[in-house]
Amino acid sequence: MGKLKVAVIGCGNISVMHLDSIAAFEDVNLVAVCDIKEERAVAASQKYGGRVYTDYLEMFQKEKLDAVHICLPHYLHVPVSVDAFKNGINVICEKPMSIKYDDAVRAVETAEEYGVQYGIIFQCRYNAPSLLVKSRIEDGKLGTVKCGRTTLTWYRPDNYYDSSDWKGTWDKEGGGVVIDQAIHSLDLANWMINSTPVEIQSALHNRNHKIMVVEDTAEGLIKYANGALLSFYAMNNYLVDEPIEIRLLCENGKATFTYDNAVIEYKDGTVETAENNFDEAFKYSGGKDYWGFQHAVQIRQFYNAVLGKEKLEITGKEALKIQKIVCDIYDNGGMIKKS
Ligand SMILES: NC(=O)c1ccc[n+]([C@@H]2O[C@H](COP(=O)([O-])OP(=O)(O)OC[C@H]3O[C@@H](n4cnc5c(N)ncnc54)[C@H](O)[C@@H]3O)[C@@H](O)[C@H]2O)c1
């Protein structure tokens, strides 16, 4: 079998993580790049190769693609994914899979109908600290999560929103700090708790970004079917991007982890730790530290799934879990009125 023919749609900030990953894989060939801002597609093509397109449907027609990477504004994730599925193309899409939950369900159903792989990027699950805590919950050494908290304090100045034609809007981004940044911390905690949310309380505020209408601060509580409680706090009004911190109180001990390291303190007095392997991560890409470095690991798994060598872990169906939580947070967060 020849190399897989792949393309990237959306050549903005995050696309470098995808393009660097593709470049590192010997069995994958970047045949096209697409952006409605032609100069961005041209710049990507000059660095990584591939024919330049400004219309992704034309690209689907002209190139026999095995897979596309969707690195677009949030409101385009479902329509472009669905168009790809209908052309028999496997999709790896940036988070969030959608703005609306029902649209995300439709995308999952369409991928199943056309028999293609549908992966959603949540690269932080592949950090060594996340993997250690998850494995100790699953093998019973740490046991079930009883209670947890997540803290995200990041810096997004006004010009982060001002320089974008879609960030900071309800219709194109779908929200602010929750759907864009805290989706990572909430997904990690939800993945660890591994139960079904039965109640979500939330409050959303815009405390310091009068340039935009969506929330820059959110807090709330998620109650789970197994009795676990997860408190969350997220805001984009800090001066730096502090590492997300997640603390979990479990049956047999306490786990505290960030992207960088994990410390597990067991009730018997023993301690177990893990650190992210930055040398390994930077082998592929020069991304930003708060992005978590592990795009290449997840994208490699996606291609192994396309080749039938490995099962895809974060499928569209799996990502529906965090999509539902994010959408419920917005539905329940009464402080900000959606327009
Ligand atoms: N996984 C992570 O940690 C992480 C980090 C940053 C961004 N992201 C996600 O990546 C996605 C993109 O974010 P970004 O910061 O790169 O945005 P961006 O605005 O920098 O890039 C988006 C690109 O899409 C292009 N585009 C818009 N409409 C198009 C269309 N119809 N056809 C082709 N191209 C089109 C724009 O011109 C732009 O170049 C978002 O979903 C965001 O949440 C994920």
The ligand as an SDF file (V2000), in Angstrom:
LIG
                    3D

 44 48  0  0  0  0  0  0  0  0999 V2000
   -5.8220   21.3400   20.7850 N   0  0  0  0  0  0  0  0  0  0  0  0
   -5.4260   22.5320   21.2300 C   0  0  0  0  0  0  0  0  0  0  0  0
   -4.8180   22.6640   22.2870 O   0  0  0  0  0  0  0  0  0  0  0  0
   -5.7480   23.7350   20.4200 C   0  0  0  0  0  0  0  0  0  0  0  0
   -5.0040   24.9120   20.5570 C   0  0  0  0  0  0  0  0  0  0  0  0
   -5.3390   26.0030   19.7410 C   0  0  0  0  0  0  0  0  0  0  0  0
   -6.4170   25.9130   18.8660 C   0  0  0  0  0  0  0  0  0  0  0  0
   -7.1370   24.7470   18.8110 N   0  0  0  0  0  0  0  0  0  0  0  0
   -8.3100   24.6160   17.9480 C   0  0  0  0  0  0  0  0  0  0  0  0
   -7.8960   24.6590   16.5840 O   0  0  0  0  0  0  0  0  0  0  0  0
   -8.9410   25.2340   15.8050 C   0  0  0  0  0  0  0  0  0  0  0  0
   -8.3820   26.4030   15.0200 C   0  0  0  0  0  0  0  0  0  0  0  0
   -7.8830   27.3720   15.9250 O   0  0  0  0  0  0  0  0  0  0  0  0
   -6.7410   28.3960   15.4740 P   0  0  0  0  0  0  0  0  0  0  0  0
   -6.3030   29.0860   16.7000 O   0  0  0  0  0  0  0  0  0  0  0  0
   -5.7260   27.6850   14.6360 O   0  0  0  0  0  0  0  0  0  0  0  0
   -7.6070   29.3990   14.5670 O   0  0  0  0  0  0  0  0  0  0  0  0
   -7.0980   30.3680   13.4350 P   0  0  0  0  0  0  0  0  0  0  0  0
   -8.1270   31.4160   13.2770 O   0  0  0  0  0  0  0  0  0  0  0  0
   -5.6850   30.7660   13.6890 O   0  0  0  0  0  0  0  0  0  0  0  0
   -7.0840   29.4120   12.1360 O   0  0  0  0  0  0  0  0  0  0  0  0
   -8.2610   29.0300   11.4730 C   0  0  0  0  0  0  0  0  0  0  0  0
   -7.9860   29.0980    9.9790 C   0  0  0  0  0  0  0  0  0  0  0  0
   -9.1470   28.6100    9.2790 O   0  0  0  0  0  0  0  0  0  0  0  0
   -9.2720   29.3870    8.0990 C   0  0  0  0  0  0  0  0  0  0  0  0
  -10.6240   29.2530    7.5660 N   0  0  0  0  0  0  0  0  0  0  0  0
  -11.7540   29.8420    8.0160 C   0  0  0  0  0  0  0  0  0  0  0  0
  -12.8180   29.4460    7.2720 N   0  0  0  0  0  0  0  0  0  0  0  0
  -12.3390   28.5920    6.3380 C   0  0  0  0  0  0  0  0  0  0  0  0
  -12.9300   27.8290    5.2980 C   0  0  0  0  0  0  0  0  0  0  0  0
  -14.2470   27.8780    5.0530 N   0  0  0  0  0  0  0  0  0  0  0  0
  -12.1430   27.0620    4.5210 N   0  0  0  0  0  0  0  0  0  0  0  0
  -10.7930   27.0150    4.7280 C   0  0  0  0  0  0  0  0  0  0  0  0
  -10.1680   27.7100    5.7060 N   0  0  0  0  0  0  0  0  0  0  0  0
  -10.9360   28.4850    6.5040 C   0  0  0  0  0  0  0  0  0  0  0  0
   -8.9240   30.8020    8.5510 C   0  0  0  0  0  0  0  0  0  0  0  0
   -8.6060   31.6380    7.4490 O   0  0  0  0  0  0  0  0  0  0  0  0
   -7.7430   30.5350    9.4770 C   0  0  0  0  0  0  0  0  0  0  0  0
   -6.5100   30.5930    8.8040 O   0  0  0  0  0  0  0  0  0  0  0  0
  -10.0430   25.6020   16.7910 C   0  0  0  0  0  0  0  0  0  0  0  0
  -10.9590   24.5660   16.8540 O   0  0  0  0  0  0  0  0  0  0  0  0
   -9.3290   25.7440   18.1180 C   0  0  0  0  0  0  0  0  0  0  0  0
  -10.1550   25.5200   19.2300 O   0  0  0  0  0  0  0  0  0  0  0  0
   -6.8070   23.6700   19.5450 C   0  0  0  0  0  0  0  0  0  0  0  0
  1  2  1  0
  2  3  2  0
  2  4  1  0
  4  5  1  0
  4 44  2  0
  5  6  2  0
  6  7  1  0
  7  8  2  0
  8  9  1  0
  8 44  1  0
  9 10  1  0
  9 42  1  0
 10 11  1  0
 11 12  1  0
 11 40  1  0
 12 13  1  0
 13 14  1  0
 14 15  2  0
 14 16  1  0
 14 17  1  0
 17 18  1  0
 18 19  2  0
 18 20  1  0
 18 21  1  0
 21 22  1  0
 22 23  1  0
 23 24  1  0
 23 38  1  0
 24 25  1  0
 25 26  1  0
 25 36  1  0
 26 27  1  0
 26 35  1  0
 27 28  2  0
 28 29  1  0
 29 30  1  0
 29 35  2  0
 30 31  1  0
 30 32  2  0
 32 33  1  0
 33 34  2  0
 34 35  1  0
 36 37  1  0
 36 38  1  0
 38 39  1  0
 40 41  1  0
 40 42  1  0
 42 43  1  0
M  CHG  2   8   1  16  -1
M  END
$$$$
